[in-house]
Structure formats: C-alpha cells, structure tokens
C-alpha cells in the first residue's frame, strides 16, 4: 500500500492570537500548545478499510481531535483590548469574509451569524474540496445537502473553528441577506416538465412511464440523479488528469482525447441503485433515500474513447498487472463527487469502460455530465462519474462517502445505526431486474387492433403487458416470466429485438405479453432470468435493507392501475 497521505499542516499557534477558553480544566491546554506547532500531532496510517476510512475518516478524527484539544469549548478570537472578550465576540464585516475566499491563505466561512476560519480543517473535510465552494461566503446553502452534517459532533467540530460573528450592520433580521449568499444551483439547466421530480435542489427525477416503453430513452427524459449541483464547466478549457501510483500525472483536454484515441460507441443502460426503492418501502419496511418507482433507469447510446487506451497512453503498463499498488481506479467529478471501480473492469477489453462526450449522437447534456463523463456499463450508475476531472490509479477504492458509506446493502435485520459500513462491499454490478411499464386493453372494434391481435393468434379482446428487464455485468436476459394470477401460473413474454452496441449486452431488454382479457386477474407479476440463470425473488422481506438498494423482487401491478385503452 502506498504511504498514507495524511498530514496536518504546520500552522503554529501565534502567541498574539490568544484564545478564550471558557472551561479549561486543570492545566491550560492552550498554554501547553501555545509554543508548539500542530505538526507535532502524530498520525499513524492504518492499512485496511476495516480499520480506516482513508483520508476521510482520519481527516475527521484528526480535525476533531486537534479542534477539541485547541478549543475544548467554543473559542473566539480575543476582541480588542477595550472590550470584554469573554462576553463580546469579535465582529467581522462580510467584506472581510469575502477576502478570505478560495485564493486566500486563510479561508473563512459564515454559518448563521458566526464566522469560522476553517483553513486547518479543509485537508480533513470528509467531503473533500467541495467545501471550497463556500469559502469567502456562507456555508448555509451547502450544509443541508448532506445529512452527515446533522450530527452534534459535526457541529462541535465546526464550533471549534469559530473566530467571531458577522457585524450586525451587515445582517437583515439577524441573518446574512439572501442576496449575499451564493447559490450553488445557479448553473442548473432547465429540465423537461414530463420528468417525475422527487427533489429540486439537488435535482432528482425519474423517467416517466411512457418514455420507459422506448428502447432508447427520448432526449430530455433520461432519469436525472444529482448528489449536488451542476458545476460550472467549459468544454474549451475542460481537462482530465490521469494520476499513476507513483504520483506522476498526465493531463488531457477534451480536444486531445478526441484527436488521439479511437472513437467508440456503445449502447448502455444506467440504473440507480435505488431504482424501485418505493416498492421495498411499500412491501416491506421504511427505507432511507429517494423513493424511486420504476423509472430510475434509462437507456442511451454513448460515444467516447476507451479508458484503457488513455491509461496506457498515460503510462500504465497493463502487461504488468495485477500489481499490489493498482487494484482500483478512482474518479472525481468537477463538483467533487467521487467513486471507483476495480482495475479489472477498467482495463477489460470486453468491459467497454469509456470516457464519454456524446449521448445519442449529441454532446452530453449538462445533467448527464457535459462535457465529459465516465460510463462503466454493467455497473451501478453511481460509478459512472459525471463532469470527470481526475482519474487515479490506487491500491484502495475511492475514499468518498459515496463509495465508502453509501451504495451498499446490509442484512434485513441490520438498522442504520447498527450498520458496519466497513464490512459491506460497495455495489458494482447489479442483479437481474424487471418491471411492468405499460398495461393496455385491446378491443376488436378497430381494424388496426384486429390486425395486432391476429399477430398473436387472438380473435377476442385482449390485454398487452409490456416492460423492461435488465441484468448487470453485461449478462443477457434469456427469459421473462409473467403471471396474471399472483404467480400461481406463468407464461413467457416475447423478448423484443433491439440494436445494442458493445462487447456485451449492456442494455435492458424490452418485453411484451399479450393475453385474452378474460384471463386477466386482479394484477400482473413479472420476473426475469439472465444468462447465468439468476432470477428475482418473490418476497421483499428476504432482500430488505434499510437503504432500499437493489430492489429486485417481483414487480406487481394491479390490473386497472396502469391500464389504458389502445388506440
């Protein structure tokens, strides 16, 4: 394993910046540390994820420990000598805060009406450099995006960096004026009104049912999953950096990628790990996360260059793999989202992992990673990082919270409080899946319908049931079973032909079943089987997990709830 990169910057405590420590028990900690540099704090790297969260956890622990040592209670920089510093905090104008932005040596933020110098906390911030979006201004608009902030220990860490308050002359009704607060979502694009919206900030919406009935999801209706905001990007200046295990880096512009490497187009389905989470909530127990129905999945053509070609050009010697220091490929997006995939997937000549710049023969839309994103087909969509800016070869998986403390599954008996995140592997390939997206009544009253029914050997009113099926890992769907009587009897649906592109079957398979109307019961049930003969379970309880990830039990639809008359 590489030497751990955990450091505490050498910021000596200046004797002139005395601190007010309201409750300092016994010997003054400040007096002990006043003449010492923070570099004297030792950090012992620990090998293994089960013992460490890498930069994230050690950063939090160190930040918290150092913060509590230096600031056992809320500490404020001492006010001028003509004030009572124990009762009157130092006041700062908002202009002062703005001067301590991203390019300043000391970086400040405000939260509420307080001012914090977070310079020493940034290296250990669990969210990485995303916090730099807030420096020089208010952190309030970012705070509630991440639920991890809503913990007392996080508030305690932040309070240890408090240096004063915003001058009341800059406040309106005791708050920083709205016009003074940067809106991180200001670059978000306009969206199609037909999308089924679950949240607007960040934006999350699923594909409407009608659009799920197309092999290629219509433009503007591909489901959208945002963890944060759409970053400010510029194709002309966008760069991607490849970092090798020895720290050597090579940078490519989008234009260089297009000119230097062979262009490849594949067809691939992306599916959120939370697709159909609402079904698990309804059929088993409550789950944590966006309550997606069956529309957090979509299909598109993707055009770009092979990641493996770029890695080789940057200096990766694939012929020397496997290697102890290269087991994962980490990715970081412009908005600071991070994820990783195993090196085997990244370099597999049949894996079709691409750096993508076009979707359905058009430049990527902003919501889908313009100008450059990763596509790791067959893997959960959370690994296909958008707005990609950095690729890092490493002996460990990404240390981001989305890799380490999200997108995992636990046993049905494990609660969120009892979950041992280190013990569960991150989701990569996804299990077999299917859903019913359309139920239509067909009547003999029109010539068109009579011709349609004749194709299925029917001369009576009928019902057409349609949907999608999908398996991760590029595994083909070989059968879709549909029942009209709660699974007592089954019939095989017709698998619809398509024009998939790629080394493997990276796309969903559309299916259709037509039955006489008189045979339709109170509901329909579907399950799929992939080429490895993996199939779906009937009950949700057996696969329940508190996050509601990888919901793949039989999909049930009441006859009538989705039914519509055919034209």
C-alpha positions, -999 to +999 in steps of 0.1 A: +000+000+000+012+035-007+023+056+022-008+072+036-011+108+027-025+120+060-009+152+072-016+181+095-003+214+082+024+232+102+003+261+114+019+273+147-004+289+172+005+325+173+011+339+208-006+372+197-039+353+188-048+344+223-079+322+228-107+325+253-113+290+268-144+292+290-139+259+308-103+249+308-099+221+334-066+219+353-035+228+334-042+250+304-041+230+272-036+263+253-006+271+274+009+237+266+003+241+228+009+278+225+046+273+218+041+241+198+033+235+161+004+214+151+029+193+132+038+177+165+005+158+163+013+123+151-009+104+127-004+067+123-016+054+090-036+022+093-038-004+065-072-017+056-106-002+051-120-021+081-097-001+103-097+032+084-118+054+062-086+066+045-083+103+042-119+108+051-121+092+085-085+101+096-092+136+085-123+138+105-107+122+136-076+144+134-096+176+127-119+168+156-091+157+180-070+188+172-100+210+173-111+197+207-075+199+221-071+235+210-107+245+216-123+224+244-154+247+242-165+273+217-135+296+214-135+331+199-105+351+189-100+378+216-116+411+209-097+444+210-084+454+245-112+479+251-138+451+250-147+423+274-136+394+252-154+368+274-187+384+267-184+403+234-171+383+203-150+398+176-172+413+148-164+409+111-179+427+081-190+405+052-163+422+031-137+408+054-151+373+049-151+377+011-114+385+012-108+350+027-120+330-002-105+302-023-073+321-032-066+335+003-041+319+027-067+317+054-102+305+044-133+317+062-170+308+060-201+320+078-229+299+092-258+317+106-243+349+120-210+333+130-176+334+113-153+305+111-117+301+100-117+265+085-083+266+069-069+238+091-100+217+087-101+216+049-075+188+044-096+165+066-130+175+054-150+143+046-165+159+015-131+168+001-126+201-016-164+206-021-162+229+010-141+253-011-173+263-028-184+280+004-152+298+015-154+335+014-192+333+020-220+314+037-219+276+041-256+275+050-268+267+015-245+237+013-250+224+049-283+207+045-275+190+012-255+164+032-273+147+061-240+138+077-239+174+088-269+170+110-249+154+139-239+170+171-202+160+167-201+178+133-215+210+149-189+206+177-161+204+151-173+235+133-177+255+165-141+248+174-131+270+144-153+299+153-135+332+154-163+357+158-196+369+145-209+389+115-212+426+122-249+434+128-246+462+103-244+435+076-274+415+088-311+417+080-334+405+107-303+389+123-294+369+092-270+373+063-290+388+034-301+363+008-285+383-020-252+379-002-254+341-003-240+323-033-265+299-049-247+266-058-275+256-081-273+287-103-258+267-131-285+240-131-302+237-165-339+238-174-355+204-173-382+186-192-415+191-174-425+155-181-398+142-157-412+128-124-394+151-099-385+139-064-363+168-054-353+201-070-322+210-050-303+188-058-324+178-088-336+142-089-362+129-113-372+097-129-382+088-165-420+090-170-437+056-177-445+064-213-408+070-220-398+037-204-415+020-234-388+030-258-355+011-263-336+044-264-349+068-238-361+100-255-339+131-252-347+151-221-364+122-204-334+102-193-336+100-155-315+125-135-296+117-103-277+146-088-259+144-055-251+181-055-253+208-081-244+210-118-209+225-118-198+254-139-180+238-169-164+249-201-157+224-229-129+245-243-110+245-210-120+212-195-091+190-185-089+154-172-058+144-151-046+108-150-026+101-118-004+070-117+005+052-084+039+069-082+022+103-083+031+111-119+003+129-137-007+134-173-033+159-185-056+157-215-080+183-229-113+171-245-099+180-279-068+159-273-089+129-263-109+132-295-079+136-317-056+110-301-078+080-294-102+058-314-138+067-310-161+040-297-199+039-294-219+015-271-255+013-260-258+010-222-285+012-196-278+032-164-297+023-133-297+039-099-291+015-070-323+029-055-345+021-085-378+007-072-369+016-037-405+027-031-416-008-038-394-021-010-408+005+013-444-003+004-439-041+005-415-045+035-404-016+057-393+020+055-361+028+037-337+057+036-334+075+004-353+089-026-384+069-031-379+060-067-406+040-085-395+020-116-381+050-135-346+055-121-333+036-151-328+047-188-310+036-219-288+056-244-261+054-269-227+067-256-198+078-276-163+084-264-128+068-260-118+037-241-105+045-206-079+017-210-064+034-241-060+066-221-045+048-191-019+031-213-010+063-230-006+079-196+020+053-186+000+023-172+017-009-181-012-032-184+010-062-191+025-059-156-009-062-139-021-075-115+000-053-092-003-048-054-004-010-058-030-009-085-063-025-076-088+003-081-094+032-104-108+063-086-127+090-103-135+126-093-161+150-108-159+187-111-185+191-083-163+168-060-184+136-063-161+105-062-163+068-069-142+039-082-143+006-100-119-024-098-089-022-121-101-055-138-132-037-151-114-006-162-089-024-184-110-053-196-111-052-234-147-065-232-156-041-204-163-011-226-155+015-200-155+048-218-147+085-212-178+098-230-185+131-246-217+123-267-251+108-259-274+097-287-251+113-312-253+147-295-230+164-270-237+154-235-264+174-217-254+193-186-274+170-163-256+140-178-220+151-174-212+176-202-185+179-214-170+146-202-181+117-181-173+081-173-195+053-184-189+019-167-216-002-184-230-031-164-221-014-131-245+006-109-248+041-123-232+056-091-198+045-105-203+064-138-189+097-126-201+129-144-181+160-152-150+139-147-117+158-140-094+132-124-086+095-127-064+080-101-048+045-100-047+032-064-044+002-042-077+012-025-111+022-036-123+058-036-124+073-001-155+094-009-186+089+012-205+077-018-181+047-022-175+040+015-207+049+033-234+047+007-245+024-021-241-007-001-265-034+012-270-050+046-290-079+060-327-074+067-321-073+104-294-045+103-306-010+111-289+022+100-274+028+135-260-008+137-246-009+101-209-016+099-201+002+067-166-013+065-179-048+064-200-044+032-185-042-002-195-013-025-221-021-051-206-026-085-225-050-109-263-051-103-287-081-100-313-091-125-342-067-127-376-063-144-406-041-143-440-036-159-443-002-176-475-005-196-508-024-195-532-017-224-566-031-232-571-041-269-605-042-284-617-058-316-636-027-326-609-013-349-591-028-380-558-018-365-564-037-333-578-068-351-546-070-371-525-067-340-544-094-322-542-117-352-504-115-350-508-131-316-534-157-327-562-140-309-597-131-321-611-116-289-605-086-266-570-088-251-545-071-228-510-062-237-485-060-209-450-045-216-419-037-196-382-038-193-357-064-180-321-059-172-291-076-157-258-061-146-223-072-157-234-074-194-254-106-188-282-112-214-318-116-204-328-151-216-364-152-203-391-131-188-420-148-170-453-131-165-483-142-143-518-130-142-527-149-110-503-139-083-476-162-096-496-194-094-491-200-132-465-184-155-462-175-192-432-165-212-432-130-226-418-121-261-383-106-259-382-077-283-353-073-307-331-043-305-299-028-319-275-030-289-239-020-295-210-031-273-189-061-264-216-074-241-253-069-235-251-036-216-287-027-223-321-035-210-343-059-229-379-048-237-406-075-235-443-079-243-470-103-233-505-105-249-533-125-233-571-128-237-588-102-215-609-129-198-577-145-184-566-113-167-568-114-130-566-087-104-529-079-111-499-089-131-465-101-118-432-102-137-397-117-131-367-121-154-339-146-158-304-138-170-279-160-189-263-171-156-299-182-146-301-156-119-337-147-112-358-125-090-373-134-056-410-131-049-409-115-015-394-082-005-387-091+031-359-115+023-340-088+004-349-059+026-321-035+035-326-002+053-311+018+023-336+002-001-308-005-025-310-031-053-347-037-050-353-065-074-382-086-061-411-095-084-428-063-097-466-064-092-491-041-109-528-041-102-548-046-133-565-012-139-540+009-121-518+012-153-544+001-178-553+023-207-573+018-239-553+012-270-559+035-300 
